[in-house]
Amino acid sequence: MLNHRIDGPADAPVLLLGPSLGTSLRVWDRQIPALSRAYRVVRWDLPGHGGDDRQHQPSTVAELSALVLELADALGVASFAYAGISLGGAVGAWLGAYHPERVTSLALVCTSAHFGGPTPWQERAALVREQGTGPVAATAAGRWFTPGARDSAAADALVEDFRAADAEAYAALCDAIAAYDVRAELPRITAPTLVVAGRDDPATPPAHARELADAIPGADLLEVSGAAHLANVERPEPVTAALARHFGASAPDADRHGAGMTVRRAVLGDAHVDRAIARTTAFTADFQDFITRYAWGEIWTRPGLDRRTRSCVTLTALVAGGHLEELAMHVRAALRNGLTPDEIGEVLLQSGVYCGVPAANAAFAVAAPIIAEHLECTTSVADSQEETRR
């Protein structure tokens, strides 16, 4: 069987996830917490990629699709939902067109019915057979991610997976892509289909996604802004929410996750949240999903208190608990929520009465440099504006 990993309840319906060329099954890490609540999620590695070390290398998408069906058969799965990225999406389109009885629902992510003609892929296959995966891996981040995400931890990990892939296996899959064209077969797909495109994807531009959505009966299309070829990695929140809705996988949780992420970004700032997402691992993914849905999606979105008041309550609780790292984050959040430095000082002073002087002393030590930095930035902006007026 293809190397694979299974997450989710053993008695749940099955969702197969196919990866992009050059990546491993970790390319789906960000989607697993949401999708595995309602599905038995089976991620598989391409031949010669990730943990797969098979000797036979398929050279057509039909052969690769046959390996996926063999995996499903070995797991006792008669029918399944399916989502695939790029080459994994090509497998999904092939299965949907030629084995419609097996596919209950389909999502095609950053993929195409054809990949721009055979010549570039034949040339890439020849290069990899001659020099290994290194030269192509060196430029992969530029195709997979927009400039702001190319140096992220997630990007680095996937590029390392690319470098570790077997060169002949990769080249054979390039041959498969070179020969792939299912444009004429797309109307045969009967499964409910979602097509997802990265608006800044240079490998499979949105026009390719529109071609898929226009030809597949009843297909829906989502274009994700600020995302290139691996949109589910670069912008996991909208892609995960769309997949969860499409597959009926804990849609209320997905909605809470989306609402929570919006508030989380508004309160903590995009830079902080982006760093937290970049540091997310398979070990911490469930916790990140939990706090986004529960703390931010259920509590911070409630209408009973405004955000300024919630910041006051949060600062007091963190002082009482001695959670100083969290306190630093929420001092910045309080400033974003409209509290003035003087108001934050009043909250900490009040905390000294009810939480104890040592706790308040530690809190003032944490808050002071953050307040000073804020005041300095505010003064600089004011000076700049005054200079402009002059």
KOLGU-575785 format. One record per residue (C-alpha): y, x, z; residue number from 1. Coordinates in Angstrom, 2 decimals. Each point is the difference from the previous one (the first is absolute). Example, Ala and Ser with C-alpha at 12.3 -4.5 7.8 and 13.67 -1.06 7.14 Angstrom:
<rs>
<r north="-4.50" east="12.30" up="7.80" i="1"/>
<r north="3.44" east="1.37" up="-0.66" i="2"/>
</rs>
This chain:
<rs>
<r north="0.00" east="0.00" up="0.00" i="1"/>
<r north="3.62" east="0.94" up="-0.36" i="2"/>
<r north="1.41" east="1.44" up="3.21" i="3"/>
<r north="1.59" east="-2.85" up="1.88" i="4"/>
<r north="1.35" east="-1.21" up="3.32" i="5"/>
<r north="-0.26" east="-3.48" up="1.50" i="6"/>
<r north="2.54" east="-1.63" up="2.35" i="7"/>
<r north="0.11" east="-3.52" up="1.38" i="8"/>
<r north="-2.47" east="-2.63" up="1.24" i="9"/>
<r north="-3.57" east="0.30" up="-1.30" i="10"/>
<r north="-0.18" east="-3.74" up="-0.71" i="11"/>
<r north="3.36" east="-0.27" up="-1.80" i="12"/>
<r north="0.39" east="-0.38" up="-3.78" i="13"/>
<r north="0.12" east="3.34" up="-1.82" i="14"/>
<r north="3.07" east="1.63" up="-1.51" i="15"/>
<r north="-0.55" east="3.13" up="-2.13" i="16"/>
<r north="2.88" east="2.49" up="-0.31" i="17"/>
<r north="0.12" east="2.48" up="-2.88" i="18"/>
<r north="2.13" east="3.18" up="0.06" i="19"/>
<r north="2.30" east="1.70" up="-2.47" i="20"/>
<r north="-1.12" east="3.05" up="-1.96" i="21"/>
<r north="0.38" east="3.17" up="2.06" i="22"/>
<r north="0.12" east="-1.80" up="3.36" i="23"/>
<r north="-2.61" east="-0.91" up="2.60" i="24"/>
<r north="-0.77" east="-3.19" up="1.88" i="25"/>
<r north="2.76" east="0.96" up="2.47" i="26"/>
<r north="2.48" east="-1.28" up="-2.60" i="27"/>
<r north="-0.66" east="-3.46" up="1.51" i="28"/>
<r north="0.51" east="1.01" up="3.66" i="29"/>
<r north="3.23" east="-1.96" up="0.44" i="30"/>
<r north="-1.58" east="-3.28" up="-1.17" i="31"/>
<r north="-3.18" east="0.11" up="2.08" i="32"/>
<r north="1.33" east="-1.44" up="3.32" i="33"/>
<r north="1.24" east="-3.18" up="-1.68" i="34"/>
<r north="-2.79" east="-0.50" up="-2.53" i="35"/>
<r north="-2.92" east="0.81" up="2.29" i="36"/>
<r north="0.79" east="-2.83" up="2.41" i="37"/>
<r north="-1.28" east="-2.58" up="-2.48" i="38"/>
<r north="-2.13" east="2.12" up="-2.35" i="39"/>
<r north="-2.83" east="2.48" up="0.12" i="40"/>
<r north="1.97" east="2.63" up="-1.88" i="41"/>
<r north="-1.98" east="2.53" up="-2.03" i="42"/>
<r north="2.00" east="2.98" up="-1.26" i="43"/>
<r north="-1.72" east="2.29" up="-2.48" i="44"/>
<r north="0.68" east="3.50" up="-1.29" i="45"/>
<r north="0.09" east="0.90" up="-3.66" i="46"/>
<r north="-2.82" east="2.35" up="-1.09" i="47"/>
<r north="0.81" east="3.54" up="1.08" i="48"/>
<r north="2.93" east="-1.15" up="2.14" i="49"/>
<r north="0.34" east="-0.26" up="3.76" i="50"/>
<r north="-3.48" east="-0.07" up="1.53" i="51"/>
<r north="-1.89" east="-0.62" up="-3.25" i="52"/>
<r north="-2.08" east="2.88" up="-1.35" i="53"/>
<r north="-2.13" east="-1.67" up="-2.68" i="54"/>
<r north="-1.17" east="2.05" up="-2.94" i="55"/>
<r north="0.17" east="-2.70" up="-2.71" i="56"/>
<r north="3.59" east="-0.44" up="-1.16" i="57"/>
<r north="0.82" east="-3.30" up="-1.75" i="58"/>
<r north="2.13" east="0.47" up="-3.12" i="59"/>
<r north="0.92" east="-3.64" up="-0.63" i="60"/>
<r north="1.51" east="-2.70" up="2.16" i="61"/>
<r north="-3.08" east="-2.12" up="-0.78" i="62"/>
<r north="-2.25" east="2.67" up="1.56" i="63"/>
<r north="2.27" east="0.32" up="3.03" i="64"/>
<r north="0.01" east="-3.80" up="0.39" i="65"/>
<r north="-3.78" east="0.04" up="-0.09" i="66"/>
<r north="0.00" east="2.42" up="2.96" i="67"/>
<r north="2.24" east="-2.41" up="1.91" i="68"/>
<r north="-2.40" east="-2.86" up="-0.71" i="69"/>
<r north="-2.88" east="2.20" up="1.15" i="70"/>
<r north="1.85" east="0.57" up="3.26" i="71"/>
<r north="0.54" east="-3.74" up="0.45" i="72"/>
<r north="-3.66" east="-0.69" up="-0.77" i="73"/>
<r north="-1.16" east="2.66" up="2.47" i="74"/>
<r north="2.15" east="-1.64" up="2.69" i="75"/>
<r north="-1.46" east="-3.42" up="-0.82" i="76"/>
<r north="3.30" east="-1.34" up="-1.34" i="77"/>
<r north="-0.37" east="-2.58" up="-2.76" i="78"/>
<r north="3.70" east="-0.75" up="-0.43" i="79"/>
<r north="3.16" east="1.61" up="1.31" i="80"/>
<r north="3.77" east="0.12" up="-0.10" i="81"/>
<r north="1.33" east="3.16" up="-1.59" i="82"/>
<r north="3.19" east="2.06" up="0.01" i="83"/>
<r north="0.50" east="3.28" up="-1.85" i="84"/>
<r north="2.75" east="2.53" up="-0.58" i="85"/>
<r north="0.48" east="1.59" up="-3.44" i="86"/>
<r north="-3.53" east="1.06" up="-1.11" i="87"/>
<r north="-1.37" east="-2.13" up="2.84" i="88"/>
<r north="2.01" east="-2.87" up="-1.48" i="89"/>
<r north="-1.46" east="0.68" up="-3.42" i="90"/>
<r north="-3.43" east="-0.45" up="1.57" i="91"/>
<r north="1.19" east="-3.30" up="1.45" i="92"/>
<r north="1.21" east="-1.26" up="-3.37" i="93"/>
<r north="-3.30" east="1.04" up="-1.58" i="94"/>
<r north="-2.03" east="-1.77" up="2.67" i="95"/>
<r north="2.19" east="-3.09" up="-0.25" i="96"/>
<r north="-0.42" east="-0.15" up="-3.78" i="97"/>
<r north="-3.68" east="0.94" up="-0.34" i="98"/>
<r north="-1.45" east="-1.15" up="3.34" i="99"/>
<r north="2.15" east="-3.01" up="0.95" i="100"/>
<r north="-2.83" east="-1.51" up="2.04" i="101"/>
<r north="0.23" east="2.92" up="2.47" i="102"/>
<r north="3.77" east="0.01" up="0.58" i="103"/>
<r north="1.48" east="-2.77" up="2.18" i="104"/>
<r north="3.57" east="1.30" up="0.09" i="105"/>
<r north="1.72" east="2.99" up="-1.58" i="106"/>
<r north="3.02" east="2.23" up="0.64" i="107"/>
<r north="1.07" east="2.62" up="-2.53" i="108"/>
<r north="2.38" east="2.55" up="1.53" i="109"/>
<r north="2.05" east="2.46" up="-2.09" i="110"/>
<r north="-2.46" east="-0.13" up="-2.86" i="111"/>
<r north="-0.24" east="-0.94" up="-3.66" i="112"/>
<r north="-2.20" east="-1.51" up="-2.67" i="113"/>
<r north="0.37" east="3.35" up="-1.79" i="114"/>
<r north="1.52" east="3.28" up="1.11" i="115"/>
<r north="2.19" east="1.14" up="-2.88" i="116"/>
<r north="-2.50" east="1.23" up="-2.56" i="117"/>
<r north="-2.78" east="2.59" up="0.15" i="118"/>
<r north="1.79" east="3.25" up="-0.88" i="119"/>
<r north="1.82" east="0.73" up="3.30" i="120"/>
<r north="-3.18" east="-0.71" up="1.97" i="121"/>
<r north="-2.14" east="2.14" up="-2.26" i="122"/>
<r north="2.51" east="2.82" up="0.41" i="123"/>
<r north="0.00" east="-0.43" up="3.78" i="124"/>
<r north="-3.81" east="0.04" up="0.07" i="125"/>
<r north="-0.03" east="3.25" up="-2.00" i="126"/>
<r north="2.57" east="1.57" up="2.34" i="127"/>
<r north="-1.99" east="-0.91" up="3.12" i="128"/>
<r north="-3.27" east="1.25" up="-1.49" i="129"/>
<r north="1.70" east="3.31" up="-0.77" i="130"/>
<r north="2.20" east="0.51" up="3.10" i="131"/>
<r north="-1.26" east="-2.43" up="2.63" i="132"/>
<r north="1.94" east="-2.80" up="1.67" i="133"/>
<r north="2.75" east="2.25" up="1.37" i="134"/>
<r north="2.53" east="-0.22" up="-2.86" i="135"/>
<r north="-0.21" east="-3.80" up="-0.20" i="136"/>
<r north="-0.03" east="-0.43" up="3.79" i="137"/>
<r north="3.18" east="2.07" up="0.22" i="138"/>
<r north="1.92" east="-2.69" up="-1.90" i="139"/>
<r north="-1.82" east="-3.04" up="1.42" i="140"/>
<r north="2.55" east="-0.85" up="2.68" i="141"/>
<r north="2.64" east="-0.36" up="-2.69" i="142"/>
<r north="-2.06" east="-2.70" up="-1.70" i="143"/>
<r north="-1.28" east="-1.68" up="3.15" i="144"/>
<r north="3.20" east="-0.24" up="2.05" i="145"/>
<r north="3.75" east="-0.37" up="-0.37" i="146"/>
<r north="2.04" east="3.10" up="0.95" i="147"/>
<r north="0.59" east="-1.10" up="3.59" i="148"/>
<r north="-3.72" east="-0.33" up="0.73" i="149"/>
<r north="-1.41" east="3.03" up="-1.80" i="150"/>
<r north="0.10" east="2.24" up="3.08" i="151"/>
<r north="-1.46" east="-2.56" up="2.43" i="152"/>
<r north="-3.16" east="0.62" up="2.02" i="153"/>
<r north="-1.79" east="-2.73" up="-1.96" i="154"/>
<r north="0.92" east="1.65" up="-3.30" i="155"/>
<r north="-1.13" east="3.43" up="1.19" i="156"/>
<r north="-3.36" east="-1.35" up="1.16" i="157"/>
<r north="-0.71" east="-1.72" up="-3.30" i="158"/>
<r north="1.01" east="3.04" up="-2.04" i="159"/>
<r north="-2.44" east="2.07" up="2.07" i="160"/>
<r north="-2.71" east="-2.53" up="-0.82" i="161"/>
<r north="0.88" east="0.49" up="-3.66" i="162"/>
<r north="-0.32" east="3.78" up="0.27" i="163"/>
<r north="-3.41" east="-0.40" up="1.62" i="164"/>
<r north="-1.36" east="-2.29" up="-2.73" i="165"/>
<r north="-2.75" east="1.32" up="-2.26" i="166"/>
<r north="1.59" east="1.20" up="-3.25" i="167"/>
<r north="-2.73" east="-1.23" up="-2.31" i="168"/>
<r north="-0.11" east="-3.39" up="1.71" i="169"/>
<r north="3.76" east="-0.33" up="-0.37" i="170"/>
<r north="-0.13" east="1.06" up="-3.66" i="171"/>
<r north="-2.78" east="-2.51" up="-0.74" i="172"/>
<r north="2.10" east="-2.77" up="1.49" i="173"/>
<r north="2.93" east="1.12" up="-2.18" i="174"/>
<r north="-2.36" east="-0.52" up="-2.96" i="175"/>
<r north="-0.77" east="-3.47" up="1.36" i="176"/>
<r north="3.69" east="-0.87" up="0.17" i="177"/>
<r north="0.56" east="1.38" up="-3.51" i="178"/>
<r north="-2.56" east="-2.44" up="-1.42" i="179"/>
<r north="1.06" east="-2.99" up="2.14" i="180"/>
<r north="1.68" east="-3.03" up="-1.57" i="181"/>
<r north="-0.72" east="-3.57" up="1.18" i="182"/>
<r north="3.05" east="-1.75" up="-1.42" i="183"/>
<r north="-2.14" east="-2.29" up="-2.14" i="184"/>
<r north="-2.25" east="-0.89" up="2.96" i="185"/>
<r north="2.70" east="-0.93" up="2.54" i="186"/>
<r north="-0.09" east="-3.77" up="-0.80" i="187"/>
<r north="-3.65" east="0.02" up="1.09" i="188"/>
<r north="0.98" east="0.69" up="3.62" i="189"/>
<r north="-0.42" east="-3.20" up="2.00" i="190"/>
<r north="0.47" east="1.28" up="3.57" i="191"/>
<r north="3.36" east="-0.73" up="1.66" i="192"/>
<r north="1.94" east="3.18" up="-0.74" i="193"/>
<r north="2.96" east="1.78" up="1.55" i="194"/>
<r north="1.63" east="2.84" up="-1.94" i="195"/>
<r north="2.12" east="2.49" up="1.98" i="196"/>
<r north="2.36" east="2.54" up="-1.58" i="197"/>
<r north="2.15" east="2.78" up="1.38" i="198"/>
<r north="3.41" east="-0.47" up="-1.57" i="199"/>
<r north="0.44" east="3.80" up="-0.28" i="200"/>
<r north="-3.55" east="0.75" up="-1.14" i="201"/>
<r north="0.01" east="2.57" up="-2.84" i="202"/>
<r north="-3.78" east="-0.14" up="-0.50" i="203"/>
<r north="-0.44" east="-3.75" up="-0.44" i="204"/>
<r north="3.53" east="-1.41" up="-0.37" i="205"/>
<r north="0.74" east="-3.65" up="0.83" i="206"/>
<r north="-0.37" east="-0.91" up="-3.68" i="207"/>
<r north="-3.72" east="0.73" up="0.35" i="208"/>
<r north="-0.21" east="-2.32" up="2.98" i="209"/>
<r north="1.81" east="-2.75" up="-1.90" i="210"/>
<r north="-2.45" east="0.40" up="-2.86" i="211"/>
<r north="-2.88" east="-0.54" up="2.44" i="212"/>
<r north="1.66" east="-2.98" up="1.70" i="213"/>
<r north="0.91" east="-1.64" up="-3.31" i="214"/>
<r north="-3.53" east="0.30" up="-1.41" i="215"/>
<r north="-2.06" east="-0.93" up="3.08" i="216"/>
<r north="-0.01" east="-3.79" up="0.45" i="217"/>
<r north="2.04" east="-1.08" up="3.03" i="218"/>
<r north="0.67" east="3.55" up="1.24" i="219"/>
<r north="2.85" east="0.67" up="2.43" i="220"/>
<r north="2.20" east="3.09" up="-0.24" i="221"/>
<r north="1.74" east="1.98" up="2.76" i="222"/>
<r north="2.36" east="2.88" up="-0.83" i="223"/>
<r north="0.65" east="2.22" up="3.02" i="224"/>
<r north="3.37" east="1.75" up="0.09" i="225"/>
<r north="0.25" east="3.58" up="1.20" i="226"/>
<r north="-3.60" east="0.78" up="-0.88" i="227"/>
<r north="-1.72" east="2.13" up="-2.63" i="228"/>
<r north="-3.70" east="0.15" up="-0.93" i="229"/>
<r north="-1.51" east="-0.26" up="3.49" i="230"/>
<r north="2.12" east="-2.97" up="1.04" i="231"/>
<r north="-2.42" east="-1.03" up="2.74" i="232"/>
<r north="0.49" east="3.39" up="1.69" i="233"/>
<r north="3.75" east="0.36" up="-0.55" i="234"/>
<r north="0.91" east="-3.64" up="0.78" i="235"/>
<r north="-2.98" east="-1.23" up="2.04" i="236"/>
<r north="1.76" east="-2.97" up="1.61" i="237"/>
<r north="0.72" east="-2.16" up="-3.09" i="238"/>
<r north="-3.23" east="0.99" up="-1.73" i="239"/>
<r north="-2.14" east="-0.72" up="3.07" i="240"/>
<r north="1.71" east="-3.35" up="0.56" i="241"/>
<r north="-0.51" east="-0.98" up="-3.65" i="242"/>
<r north="-3.67" east="1.00" up="0.05" i="243"/>
<r north="-0.60" east="-1.83" up="3.27" i="244"/>
<r north="1.56" east="-3.16" up="-1.37" i="245"/>
<r north="-1.89" east="0.26" up="-3.29" i="246"/>
<r north="-3.36" east="0.52" up="1.66" i="247"/>
<r north="0.68" east="-2.42" up="2.84" i="248"/>
<r north="-0.45" east="2.86" up="2.48" i="249"/>
<r north="1.80" east="-0.98" up="3.20" i="250"/>
<r north="3.04" east="-1.30" up="-1.82" i="251"/>
<r north="1.83" east="-0.92" up="3.24" i="252"/>
<r north="-0.50" east="3.56" up="1.28" i="253"/>
<r north="1.21" east="1.39" up="-3.29" i="254"/>
<r north="3.10" east="-2.19" up="0.20" i="255"/>
<r north="0.67" east="1.16" up="3.56" i="256"/>
<r north="-0.48" east="3.59" up="-1.12" i="257"/>
<r north="2.55" east="-0.44" up="-2.78" i="258"/>
<r north="2.53" east="-1.69" up="2.28" i="259"/>
<r north="-0.61" east="2.60" up="2.70" i="260"/>
<r north="0.52" east="2.88" up="-2.39" i="261"/>
<r north="3.32" east="-1.49" up="-1.12" i="262"/>
<r north="1.25" east="-0.24" up="3.60" i="263"/>
<r north="-1.45" east="3.37" up="0.94" i="264"/>
<r north="1.94" east="1.66" up="-2.81" i="265"/>
<r north="3.19" east="-1.87" up="0.89" i="266"/>
<r north="-0.21" east="1.02" up="3.67" i="267"/>
<r north="-1.41" east="3.53" up="-0.20" i="268"/>
<r north="1.22" east="1.05" up="-3.44" i="269"/>
<r north="-1.85" east="0.81" up="-3.21" i="270"/>
<r north="-0.24" east="3.73" up="0.73" i="271"/>
<r north="-1.76" east="-0.53" up="3.35" i="272"/>
<r north="-2.42" east="-2.59" up="-1.39" i="273"/>
<r north="-0.76" east="2.10" up="-3.08" i="274"/>
<r north="-0.88" east="2.95" up="2.25" i="275"/>
<r north="-2.27" east="-2.22" up="2.11" i="276"/>
<r north="-1.75" east="-1.33" up="-3.10" i="277"/>
<r north="-0.43" east="3.51" up="-1.42" i="278"/>
<r north="-1.66" east="1.13" up="3.24" i="279"/>
<r north="-2.43" east="-2.93" up="0.01" i="280"/>
<r north="-3.66" east="1.01" up="-0.17" i="281"/>
<r north="-3.22" east="-1.97" up="-0.20" i="282"/>
<r north="-0.19" east="0.41" up="3.80" i="283"/>
<r north="3.50" east="-1.40" up="0.67" i="284"/>
<r north="0.24" east="-2.54" up="-2.84" i="285"/>
<r north="-1.27" east="-2.95" up="2.06" i="286"/>
<r north="2.55" east="0.74" up="2.75" i="287"/>
<r north="2.87" east="0.29" up="-2.49" i="288"/>
<r north="-1.04" east="-3.31" up="-1.52" i="289"/>
<r north="-0.25" east="-1.56" up="3.48" i="290"/>
<r north="3.47" east="1.00" up="1.19" i="291"/>
<r north="1.55" east="-1.03" up="-3.31" i="292"/>
<r north="-1.58" east="-3.45" up="0.13" i="293"/>
<r north="0.20" east="-0.62" up="3.74" i="294"/>
<r north="3.04" east="1.81" up="1.40" i="295"/>
<r north="2.22" east="-0.24" up="-3.08" i="296"/>
<r north="-1.49" east="-2.97" up="-1.89" i="297"/>
<r north="-0.50" east="-2.36" up="2.95" i="298"/>
<r north="2.39" east="1.09" up="2.78" i="299"/>
<r north="3.04" east="1.57" up="-1.67" i="300"/>
<r north="0.06" east="-2.81" up="-2.60" i="301"/>
<r north="0.19" east="-2.80" up="2.60" i="302"/>
<r north="3.28" east="-1.96" up="-0.06" i="303"/>
<r north="0.36" east="-0.33" up="3.79" i="304"/>
<r north="1.93" east="3.26" up="0.49" i="305"/>
<r north="2.25" east="1.90" up="-2.35" i="306"/>
<r north="-0.75" east="3.65" up="-0.77" i="307"/>
<r north="2.76" east="1.32" up="2.26" i="308"/>
<r north="-1.56" east="-1.80" up="2.97" i="309"/>
<r north="-3.50" east="1.13" up="-0.96" i="310"/>
<r north="1.29" east="3.58" up="-0.08" i="311"/>
<r north="1.40" east="-0.40" up="3.54" i="312"/>
<r north="-3.33" east="-1.34" up="1.27" i="313"/>
<r north="-1.96" east="2.73" up="-1.81" i="314"/>
<r north="2.17" east="2.82" up="1.38" i="315"/>
<r north="-0.45" east="-1.31" up="3.56" i="316"/>
<r north="-3.77" east="-0.31" up="-0.38" i="317"/>
<r north="-0.30" east="3.51" up="-1.40" i="318"/>
<r north="2.08" east="1.42" up="2.86" i="319"/>
<r north="-2.21" east="-1.80" up="2.51" i="320"/>
<r north="-3.15" east="1.31" up="-1.63" i="321"/>
<r north="1.28" east="3.54" up="-0.43" i="322"/>
<r north="-0.74" east="-0.08" up="-3.72" i="323"/>
<r north="2.67" east="2.52" up="-0.95" i="324"/>
<r north="-1.06" east="0.72" up="-3.60" i="325"/>
<r north="0.02" east="-3.72" up="-0.77" i="326"/>
<r north="3.32" east="-0.26" up="1.86" i="327"/>
<r north="1.61" east="2.53" up="-2.33" i="328"/>
<r north="-1.19" east="-1.99" up="-3.01" i="329"/>
<r north="1.36" east="-3.25" up="1.45" i="330"/>
<r north="3.36" east="1.48" up="0.98" i="331"/>
<r north="0.47" east="0.68" up="-3.70" i="332"/>
<r north="-1.31" east="-3.48" up="-0.76" i="333"/>
<r north="2.46" east="-1.54" up="2.46" i="334"/>
<r north="2.87" east="1.70" up="-1.80" i="335"/>
<r north="-1.33" east="-1.38" up="-3.29" i="336"/>
<r north="-0.20" east="-3.45" up="1.61" i="337"/>
<r north="3.71" east="0.10" up="0.87" i="338"/>
<r north="0.08" east="1.15" up="3.62" i="339"/>
<r north="2.86" east="2.37" up="0.76" i="340"/>
<r north="-0.55" east="3.25" up="1.92" i="341"/>
<r north="1.80" east="-1.57" up="2.97" i="342"/>
<r north="-2.34" east="-3.01" up="-0.07" i="343"/>
<r north="-3.05" east="2.28" up="-0.12" i="344"/>
<r north="1.43" east="1.86" up="3.00" i="345"/>
<r north="0.33" east="-3.30" up="1.87" i="346"/>
<r north="-3.64" east="-0.86" up="-0.72" i="347"/>
<r north="-1.14" east="3.38" up="1.34" i="348"/>
<r north="2.27" east="-0.33" up="3.04" i="349"/>
<r north="-1.44" east="-3.44" up="0.76" i="350"/>
<r north="-3.47" east="1.49" up="-0.40" i="351"/>
<r north="0.85" east="2.54" up="2.69" i="352"/>
<r north="0.29" east="-2.82" up="2.54" i="353"/>
<r north="-3.25" east="-1.78" up="-0.87" i="354"/>
<r north="-2.16" east="2.81" up="-1.41" i="355"/>
<r north="1.12" east="2.85" up="2.24" i="356"/>
<r north="2.55" east="2.79" up="-0.17" i="357"/>
<r north="-2.45" east="2.68" up="-1.23" i="358"/>
<r north="-1.07" east="-2.25" up="-2.88" i="359"/>
<r north="3.62" east="-0.65" up="-0.96" i="360"/>
<r north="0.84" east="3.68" up="0.33" i="361"/>
<r north="-2.76" east="0.90" up="-2.48" i="362"/>
<r north="1.16" east="-2.81" up="-2.30" i="363"/>
<r north="3.62" east="1.22" up="-0.03" i="364"/>
<r north="-1.27" east="3.53" up="-0.83" i="365"/>
<r north="-1.90" east="-1.39" up="-3.00" i="366"/>
<r north="2.81" east="-2.27" up="-1.19" i="367"/>
<r north="2.94" east="2.40" up="0.42" i="368"/>
<r north="-0.63" east="2.28" up="-3.01" i="369"/>
<r north="-0.79" east="-3.02" up="-2.20" i="370"/>
<r north="3.25" east="-1.69" up="1.01" i="371"/>
<r north="1.93" east="3.26" up="-0.54" i="372"/>
<r north="-1.49" east="0.38" up="-3.48" i="373"/>
<r north="0.87" east="-3.62" up="-0.79" i="374"/>
<r north="3.60" east="0.44" up="1.17" i="375"/>
<r north="0.37" east="3.20" up="-2.01" i="376"/>
<r north="-1.26" east="-1.72" up="-3.16" i="377"/>
<r north="2.27" east="-2.98" up="0.61" i="378"/>
<r north="3.00" east="2.31" up="0.47" i="379"/>
<r north="-0.84" east="1.93" up="-3.17" i="380"/>
<r north="-0.23" east="-3.21" up="-2.01" i="381"/>
<r north="3.31" east="-1.24" up="1.43" i="382"/>
<r north="1.71" east="3.32" up="-0.77" i="383"/>
<r north="-1.35" east="-0.08" up="-3.54" i="384"/>
<r north="1.27" east="-3.51" up="-0.55" i="385"/>
<r north="3.42" east="0.93" up="1.38" i="386"/>
<r north="0.13" east="3.01" up="-2.29" i="387"/>
<r north="-0.86" east="-2.22" up="-2.96" i="388"/>
<r north="2.81" east="-2.42" up="0.88" i="389"/>
<r north="2.45" east="2.88" up="0.10" i="390"/>
</rs>
